[in-house]
Amino acid sequence: MGKNHELNEFERRKIIGLQIGGKTHEAINRILKILKSTVTDTISRYNNFNTGLTAKRNERPCSINNDNRHKLSKIVKKNNWLSLDEIQQNFNNS
């Protein structure tokens, strides 16, 4: 399994099922060929939160708000021939 592969629900259930069946973390690691740390994290999440799922990931926050985005859009549409430095100066002055 690759480093960036995220477990699907079926794989998580297999880990939890093997753990409930009495298998050790090392045994689950060998049987499913999943990293021991991933097995441990999945089992810990199941024991603590009654689910093997990971927490939802939030998107990266926007660097500018909607008002500033609107101002920038107006500047670019009005003066689309300006360089980036000139657009930045106009934006900062407004």
N, C-alpha and C positions, 0 to 999 in steps of 0.2 A: 504494500500500500504506500502511496506517495505521501510526502510530508504535508501537503496542503489539502489532502482528502478529508472531507468532513463526513462523519458517519451518518448513514440514513437511519430511519426509525427501525427498520428490520435488523440492522447490525446492532443497534443499541439494545433491542429486545433480546437478541441472541446472547449478548454479554450478560445482561441481567438474568436471563434464564439459566445460563451456566453457573452464575454466582449463586442463585437460589438453589440450584442442584448440588451445591457443595464444592464446586471447583475453585481452586485458588486463582489468584490474579495471574500467576505465572502459567498455570495450566490453560487459562483462557487465552493468554497471549500466544501460547504455542498452537492451540487448536485453531484460532481464528486468524492468526498472523497479523494481529493488531498490536501496536505499541503498548507496553505495560502501563505507561503513564496515561494513555487514552483509556485503557480498561479501568484503571484506578479512578480517574476523573469521572467516568460514566457511572461507576458503582457509587462513588461518593455523592454525586448529584442525585442518584436514585434514592439513596438512604436519607439524604438531607431534605429533599424537596418532593419525594415520591414521584419523580420523573427523571428520565435519563437525558432529557433535552437540554441543550445549551440555551443561555439567555439570548433574547433577541438583540441583534446588533443595530444600533442607531446609525443613520446616515451622518456623514460629515456635515457640520453646521455651515451655513452660508457665510461668506466673508463680508457681504454687504446686505443691508436690509432692502425691502421692496422699494422704499422711497428713493434710496440712493441708486438702486438699479434703474428706476424710472428716469432719474436725472441723467445718469450716464447714457442711457438709451437715447434720450432727447439730444444730448450733446453730439453723439456719434451720428445720428440721423441728420441733424442740421448741418454739421461740418464733417462730412465723411472723408475729406481729403487731409485732415489734420494728422500730424504724427502722434505717436503715443504720448510723448512728453507734453505736447500741446493739449491733448485731451485730458491728461492728468491735471495740468494746471487749471484748465477750465472747470473740471470737476471739483477740485479743491477750492476754487474761488466761489463756486455756487453754493 
